[in-house]
Amino acid sequence: MSPTLRLLEDLLARPSVTPDDRGCQALIAQRLAAAGFVCEAMPFGPDDFRVSNLWAVRTGARPGPTVVFAGHTDVVPTGPLTAWSSDPFTPSYRDGHLHARGAADMKTSVAAMVVAAEEFAAAHPGHAGRVAFLLTSDEEGPSVDGTVKVVQALAARGEALHCCIVGEPTSVEQLGDMVKNGRRGSLSGRLTVRGVQGHVAYPQLARNPVHLAAPALAELAAARWDEGNDHFPPTTWQISNIHAGTGATNVIPGELVVDFNFRFSTASTPEQLKQRVAEVLSRHGLDWSVAWTLGGEPFLTPAGSLVQALSGAIAAETGLTPELSTTGGTSDGRFIAKVCEQVVEFGPVNATIHKVDERVRVADVEPLKNIYRRVLEQLLA
């Protein structure tokens, strides 16, 4: 068994459901310290929801960029254990795959990054620049005491980050077919539309907020927010939750609450989207309010040294030329991009992430590690 698989099995056996790291980062720090990294635990958050964060740096003998491997050691809950074909925290091999919660998202990437860094440090002890790790146990949770706090702390003390690979599972059909060189922004809103509660038999004495809001919601759903651009698809708007009523069938609700989300491109700003929503709601004469939450701004890493190094490493290991894409959800890359010049995401096939029987192809593990190592060799050797 390869060193990468051995480390991966150890990580997968730890039930690190967010935000409980279950010792994953301590194990990684021990490995990295032996390879010459200076490791710093940076926990944040209240005692009853403490988030583990690790910042580890190996400084080379010559000037050069800081290349960061970023990721998370937490995983999402398993759901009913009876739905799994095997214990989700007992790594199991079947049909050429390694099954366990977190196998794809994203402990395989973390293990591959660690072993890649170990191999690189052993082969190039006098490398240029710095190799760094930024790991959190709060990516699958609210993401308020994880990477965002570490990034703020690093910026406050003047840490310079130049290139970052986030180990998110970006591959679609086979390892190396897609790299995320940016992500759309996420803007959420909770809309409250107020009416007048009453008896369904006397609608003239009430004002039904569902009926009142329906034309406005239909207009918002049909709106063309922008056309996107060369790097991003058009902005989208989706309702995720809607609630009104007391539970009784004979009561007209007095209030409607709608949760919605924009996934927006660089063709729109949060302020523009908020203004357009306000115009629609006001034009329909509603008594309304919206509580806004900006989950992250869009970011984009154009073709440059990092994209070139990663694309070359993927081609050398897999023979593929990866597609550069900004589709999908958000990641901690949105925080890192605020302080790092170049941020990309790359990892294994994402078909089973957050699913029952999550798994990764065993044959992809070593090539993934080799790709990460080749990037270090290209940028720092």
Salt bridges, closest charged atoms under 4 A:
ASP10 OD1 - ARG14 NE 3.24
ASP20 OD2 - ARG22 NE 2.86
GLU40 OE1 - ARG157 NH2 2.80
ASP74 OD1 - HIS72 ND1 3.19
ASP105 OD1 - HIS72 NE2 3.20
ASP105 OD2 - HIS354 NE2 3.03
GLU118 OE2 - ARG31 NE 2.75
GLU119 OE2 - LYS369 NZ 2.95
GLU119 OE1 - ARG373 NH1 3.17
GLU139 OE1 - HIS72 NE2 3.32
GLU140 OE2 - HIS72 NE2 3.81
GLU140 OE2 - HIS354 NE2 3.26
ASP145 OD1 - LYS149 NZ 2.63
GLU159 OE1 - ARG130 NH2 2.90
GLU159 OE2 - ARG157 NE 3.50
GLU168 OE2 - HIS72 NE2 3.71
GLU219 OE2 - ARG283 NH2 2.64
GLU219 OE1 - HIS284 NE2 2.84
GLU227 OE1 - ARG224 NH2 3.11
ASP259 OD1 - ARG190 NE 2.64
ASP287 OD1 - ARG194 NH2 3.15
GLU317 OE2 - ARG374 NE 2.87
GLU345 OE1 - ARG183 NH2 2.50
GLU358 OE1 - ARG101 NH1 2.83
GLU366 OE1 - LYS369 NZ 3.16
GLU377 OE2 - ARG373 NE 3.05
